[in-house]
Amino acid sequence: MAAVACAAEGGRHVAVVDDNFTLGGQIWRGKDTPLKTAEVWRARVAAANVVRIQGARVFAQPAPGVLRAEQNGSYVDIAYEKLILATGARERFLPFPGWTLPNVAGAGGLQALVKNGLFVEGKRIVVAGSGPLLLAVAAYLKRHKAKVLAICEQAPLSRLLKFATSIVTDKEKLLQAVVYKSQTLSAPFHTGCWPVSAQGKERLESVTLRKGNRTWTIACDYLACGFHLVPNTEVPELLGCRLLDGKVAVDEWQQTSILDIYCAGEPTGVGGVELALVEGQIAGYAAAGLPDNARSLFAERARRRKFAQKLEEAFALDSALKELPQDDTVICRCEDVSYLTLKDEPSWRAAKLHTRCGMGPCQGRICGAATEFLFGWNAGSVRPPIFPATLSCLEAIPELLELQETR
């Protein structure tokens, strides 16, 4: 939204392609987002002369300077002179016995379901995993009258205290943390704690937690569990953008290694909504040919990136989490591939060839991040279609010459 508004305000003809039907991504999803910041950006986008292509998911690049997206079962080809990628992030899931049971969901995933109408009033919920999203989700669920039984953060207390101390001077972040904590005071908060198994017959009935040498089981209706975030880099990779340490490499203008392709937000490094907004503005101004406007935001971006670094250090995953899966634990849900089947494979490529791990509908978005943590595998190349697409979209031949002429 920030990139769109700033590029359009610079006088450029701008189109936004969004796989959601409303703008706002995962953070500002739904109607119950009263944040002033969200309203400001919604107003700026509404005031701009922007073409909206919503409910469209980019899955291929049929020609240089052209993206192909699927929308309502049909394809649409979008030609561009400059492109800004803001593909966000997804939750990281770490497999453990019972994690595939119904009512075990990602922390952000359960929040999104509630935003879209899932009724949780009176439901018993355990929130577990890692990252500041846990408190935000717990607070959101409490506001919807759910019974949050426990909040379990895998990071140790020592790192969390260091992180909290480091943001004392950031009044905005500190206030946000205080608000979330005040809204979840009735829920026990455990550090150095994570789920080791989930139990149930047809759906989740209980979860077993571990903290140090102690384990205990809690009866619950939902387990919201996510271990921080993973940047969505598939589209940048498809276009040939260089990655560095699992993130899209960009220069000071947010330009990638490919000329006239920019990237902003979580794909360049998970740092929260404030950093994403700043990077989006810089990318929008730079793409619109307004370098002075972009440069005026460099200091703010540097400050926000320091916070992102602190975030990464504070919520680094404990190596003990690698011991969660048992031999019969499913790692790849799409292709039903177990830990036993994978643990002796030498690489991601070998695992795909021998077991079909990562070759299902999600194309490794879930098991790829898990196996990277568990085995140190690198997912390697990205090929189209990067999302499931209909045969009609895959076989269509666009009138590329006409498209190139009209862009």
C-alpha positions in Angstrom: 0.0 0.0 0.0 2.8 2.4 0.8 4.6 1.6 -2.4 1.5 2.0 -4.5 0.5 5.4 -2.9 4.0 6.9 -3.2 4.5 5.8 -6.8 1.1 7.1 -7.8 1.6 10.4 -6.0 4.8 10.7 -8.1 2.6 10.9 -11.2 3.2 7.3 -12.4 0.5 5.0 -13.8 0.3 2.4 -11.2 -1.5 -1.0 -10.9 -1.6 -3.1 -7.7 -1.9 -6.9 -8.0 -3.0 -8.5 -4.8 -3.9 -12.1 -4.1 -6.4 -10.8 -1.4 -9.7 -9.3 -2.3 -9.0 -6.3 -0.1 -5.8 -4.3 0.5 -4.0 -4.6 3.8 -2.1 -7.9 3.6 -2.2 -10.2 6.7 -1.7 -7.4 9.3 -4.6 -5.2 8.2 -6.9 -8.0 7.0 -10.6 -7.7 7.6 -12.9 -5.0 8.8 -11.9 -5.0 12.5 -8.7 -3.0 12.0 -9.3 0.4 13.6 -5.7 1.4 13.5 -5.1 5.0 12.4 -2.0 4.0 10.4 -4.1 1.6 8.4 -6.8 4.2 7.7 -4.2 6.8 6.6 -2.7 4.4 4.0 -6.1 3.2 2.9 -7.1 6.8 2.3 -3.9 7.6 0.4 -4.4 4.6 -1.9 -8.0 5.5 -2.4 -7.1 9.0 -3.4 -4.5 7.8 -5.9 -5.2 7.0 -9.5 -4.5 3.2 -9.1 -5.7 0.2 -11.1 -6.6 -2.6 -8.7 -6.3 -6.2 -9.8 -7.4 -8.0 -6.7 -7.9 -11.7 -6.0 -5.1 -12.4 -8.4 -2.1 -14.6 -7.7 1.0 -14.3 -9.8 2.3 -17.8 -10.8 4.5 -17.3 -13.8 6.6 -14.9 -16.0 5.6 -15.7 -19.6 8.0 -13.1 -21.0 10.4 -10.4 -19.8 8.5 -7.5 -18.3 5.3 -9.5 -18.0 3.7 -11.3 -15.0 0.9 -13.9 -15.3 -1.6 -14.2 -12.6 -4.7 -16.3 -12.1 -7.9 -14.5 -11.2 -11.3 -16.3 -10.9 -10.0 -19.3 -12.8 -8.8 -17.2 -15.7 -5.4 -15.8 -16.4 -4.4 -12.1 -16.7 -1.1 -10.9 -18.1 0.3 -7.7 -16.6 3.1 -5.8 -18.4 5.3 -3.4 -16.5 8.1 -1.0 -16.9 9.0 -1.0 -13.2 7.9 -3.6 -10.7 7.8 -3.4 -6.9 7.5 -6.8 -5.1 5.9 -6.8 -1.6 5.1 -10.5 -1.2 5.2 -10.6 2.6 6.0 -13.6 4.8 4.4 -16.8 6.0 4.5 -18.6 9.3 7.2 -21.2 10.0 5.8 -24.6 11.1 7.9 -27.1 12.9 6.5 -30.7 12.8 5.8 -32.6 16.0 3.5 -35.6 16.7 -0.1 -34.5 16.2 0.6 -31.2 14.4 -1.6 -32.3 11.5 -4.7 -32.7 13.7 -7.7 -30.5 12.9 -7.8 -27.4 15.1 -4.0 -27.2 15.2 -3.3 -24.0 13.2 -0.7 -21.4 12.8 -0.9 -18.5 15.3 -1.4 -16.0 12.5 -3.5 -18.5 10.6 -6.0 -18.9 13.5 -6.1 -15.1 13.8 -7.0 -14.8 10.1 -9.7 -17.4 10.5 -11.2 -15.4 13.4 -11.0 -12.2 11.3 -13.0 -14.0 8.6 -15.7 -15.2 11.0 -14.5 -18.2 13.0 -16.4 -18.2 16.3 -14.0 -18.7 19.2 -15.9 -17.3 22.2 -15.5 -19.6 25.1 -13.0 -21.8 23.2 -9.9 -23.1 25.1 -6.8 -22.0 23.2 -3.1 -22.6 23.7 -0.8 -20.1 21.8 2.7 -21.4 21.2 5.8 -21.0 19.1 8.0 -18.0 18.8 8.0 -14.3 18.0 6.1 -11.1 19.0 3.1 -12.4 16.9 2.2 -14.8 19.8 1.3 -11.9 22.2 -0.6 -10.1 19.5 -2.6 -13.1 18.5 -3.3 -14.0 22.2 -4.6 -10.5 22.8 -6.8 -10.6 19.7 -8.3 -14.0 20.7 -8.9 -12.6 24.2 -10.8 -9.6 22.7 -13.0 -12.2 20.9 -13.7 -13.8 24.3 -11.6 -16.9 23.8 -10.1 -18.6 26.8 -6.3 -18.4 26.3 -4.9 -21.1 28.6 -1.2 -20.5 28.0 1.2 -18.5 25.9 4.4 -20.5 25.2 7.5 -18.8 23.8 10.4 -21.0 22.9 13.0 -18.3 23.4 14.5 -18.2 26.9 13.7 -15.5 29.4 17.2 -14.0 29.3 16.9 -13.2 25.6 13.5 -11.8 26.0 14.6 -9.5 28.8 17.5 -8.3 26.7 15.1 -7.6 23.8 12.7 -5.8 26.1 15.5 -3.6 27.4 16.7 -2.8 23.9 13.4 -1.3 22.9 12.8 0.9 26.0 13.6 4.0 23.9 11.2 3.0 21.2 8.0 4.4 22.7 5.8 3.0 19.9 7.0 -0.6 20.3 7.1 -0.3 24.1 3.5 0.9 24.2 2.4 -1.9 21.9 4.1 -4.5 24.0 2.5 -3.1 27.2 -0.9 -3.1 25.6 -0.7 -6.7 24.5 0.7 -7.8 27.8 -2.0 -6.0 29.7 -4.6 -7.7 27.6 -3.2 -11.2 28.3 -2.4 -11.0 32.0 -4.8 -13.8 32.9 -3.0 -16.2 30.5 0.2 -17.9 32.0 3.3 -16.8 29.9 6.0 -19.5 29.7 9.4 -18.9 28.2 11.8 -21.6 27.0 8.6 -23.7 26.4 7.1 -25.4 23.4 4.6 -28.1 22.4 6.0 -31.6 22.0 2.8 -33.4 20.9 -0.8 -32.9 20.3 -3.5 -35.5 21.1 -7.0 -36.2 19.8 -9.0 -38.7 17.8 -11.0 -36.8 15.2 -9.7 -33.4 16.2 -7.4 -31.7 18.8 -8.3 -32.6 22.4 -5.1 -31.7 24.3 -1.5 -30.6 23.9 1.6 -31.6 25.8 4.1 -28.8 26.6 7.7 -29.0 27.7 9.7 -26.4 29.7 13.2 -27.7 30.7 12.7 -31.1 32.2 9.1 -30.6 33.0 6.2 -31.7 30.7 2.5 -31.3 31.3 -0.7 -31.7 29.2 -3.5 -29.2 28.8 -7.0 -30.0 27.4 -7.9 -27.5 24.7 -10.0 -26.8 21.6 -7.3 -25.1 19.5 -3.6 -24.9 19.4 -2.3 -21.8 17.6 1.4 -22.6 16.9 3.9 -20.8 14.7 7.6 -20.3 15.0 8.1 -16.8 13.7 8.0 -15.9 10.0 9.6 -17.0 6.7 10.0 -14.4 3.9 8.0 -15.2 0.7 10.8 -15.1 -1.9 9.3 -17.3 -4.6 8.2 -14.5 -7.0 11.5 -12.6 -6.7 13.4 -15.9 -7.3 11.3 -16.7 -10.3 12.2 -13.3 -11.8 16.0 -13.9 -11.1 16.5 -11.6 -8.2 19.5 -12.5 -6.0 19.0 -13.8 -2.5 21.4 -13.3 0.4 20.9 -15.4 3.6 17.4 -16.4 2.5 16.3 -12.7 1.9 16.0 -10.7 -1.3 19.1 -8.5 -1.7 18.4 -4.8 -2.4 20.4 -1.6 -2.7 19.7 1.7 -0.9 16.7 2.4 -3.2 15.2 -1.1 -2.5 16.2 -2.1 -6.1 17.0 -5.8 -6.5 19.8 -7.3 -8.6 17.4 -7.0 -11.6 17.1 -3.5 -13.1 13.8 -1.8 -12.5 12.6 -4.5 -10.0 12.3 -3.3 -6.4 11.4 -5.2 -3.3 10.0 -4.1 0.1 8.8 -5.6 3.3 9.3 -9.1 4.7 11.0 -10.6 1.6 14.0 -8.3 2.3 14.0 -9.4 6.0 11.3 -9.8 8.6 11.1 -6.6 10.6 7.5 -5.7 11.2 4.9 -3.5 9.7 6.8 -0.2 10.4 9.9 -1.3 8.5 7.7 -2.6 5.7 5.9 0.7 5.3 9.2 2.7 5.2 10.7 0.3 2.6 7.5 0.5 0.6 7.7 4.3 0.5 11.3 4.3 -0.6 10.6 1.7 -3.3 7.6 3.7 -4.5 9.4 7.0 -4.6 12.5 5.5 -6.3 10.4 3.7 -8.9 8.6 7.0 -9.6 11.9 8.9 -10.1 11.7 10.8 -6.9 15.1 10.1 -5.3 15.0 13.0 -2.8 11.7 11.8 -1.3 13.2 8.3 -1.0 16.4 9.5 0.5 14.6 11.5 3.2 13.4 8.1 4.6 16.8 6.4 4.8 17.5 7.3 8.4 14.1 6.0 9.5 14.7 2.7 7.6 18.1 2.3 9.3 16.5 2.7 12.7 13.8 0.2 11.8 16.4 -2.3 10.5 18.2 -2.2 13.9 14.9 -3.3 15.5 14.6 -6.1 12.9 18.1 -7.3 13.8 17.2 -7.4 17.5 14.1 -9.3 16.7 16.1 -11.9 14.8 18.5 -12.4 17.6 15.9 -12.5 20.4 13.7 -15.2 18.7 16.4 -17.4 17.2 15.1 -21.0 17.3 16.5 -23.4 20.0 18.3 -26.3 18.4 16.3 -28.6 20.8 13.3 -28.1 18.5 15.0 -30.3 15.9 14.3 -33.3 18.2 10.5 -32.8 18.1 9.6 -35.1 15.2 9.4 -38.8 15.7 10.0 -41.3 12.9 6.3 -41.5 12.0 5.7 -37.7 12.2 4.6 -36.3 8.9 6.9 -33.6 7.6 5.4 -33.0 4.1 1.6 -32.9 4.5 0.8 -32.6 0.8 2.6 -35.8 -0.1 2.4 -37.6 3.3 6.1 -38.0 3.8 7.4 -38.9 7.2 10.5 -37.9 9.1 11.8 -41.5 8.9 11.6 -41.3 5.1 13.5 -38.0 5.0 16.2 -38.1 7.7 18.8 -40.1 5.7 18.4 -38.1 2.5 21.4 -35.9 1.7 19.6 -32.9 0.2 16.3 -31.2 -0.7 16.7 -32.2 -4.3 17.3 -35.9 -3.4 14.3 -35.8 -1.0 12.1 -34.5 -3.8 13.3 -37.1 -6.3 13.0 -40.0 -3.9 9.9 -39.1 -1.8 8.1 -36.2 -3.6 8.6 -34.1 -0.5 7.8 -30.5 -1.5 6.1 -31.4 -4.8 2.5 -31.1 -3.6 0.1 -28.1 -3.9 2.0 -25.9 -1.4 5.2 -26.4 -3.4 7.4 -26.8 -0.3 6.2 -23.6 1.4 5.5 -25.6 4.6 8.0 -28.5 4.6 10.7 -26.4 2.9 11.2 -24.1 5.9 10.8 -27.1 8.2 13.5 -29.2 6.5 15.8 -26.2 6.2 15.7 -26.0 10.0 15.7 -29.7 10.7 18.3 -30.8 8.1 20.0 -27.6 6.9 18.6 -28.2 3.3 18.4 -25.4 0.7 15.3 -25.5 -1.4 17.2 -24.5 -4.5 15.6 -23.3 -7.7 12.1 -22.0 -8.2 10.1 -23.0 -11.3 6.7 -21.9 -12.6 3.9 -22.3 -11.7 4.9 -21.2 -8.2 1.3 -21.6 -7.1 -1.3 -24.2 -8.2 -3.0 -22.9 -11.4 -5.7 -24.2 -13.8 -4.8 -26.0 -17.0 -6.4 -23.2 -19.0 -4.1 -20.7 -17.4 -1.0 -22.8 -17.9 -1.7 -23.5 -21.6 -2.8 -20.0 -22.6 -0.6 -18.2 -25.1 -0.7 -14.5 -24.5 -0.6 -11.9 -27.3 2.8 -10.7 -26.0 3.6 -8.4 -28.9 0.3 -6.5 -28.4 0.8 -6.5 -24.7 4.4 -5.1 -25.0 3.1 -2.4 -27.4 0.3 -1.2 -25.0 2.3 -1.2 -21.8 
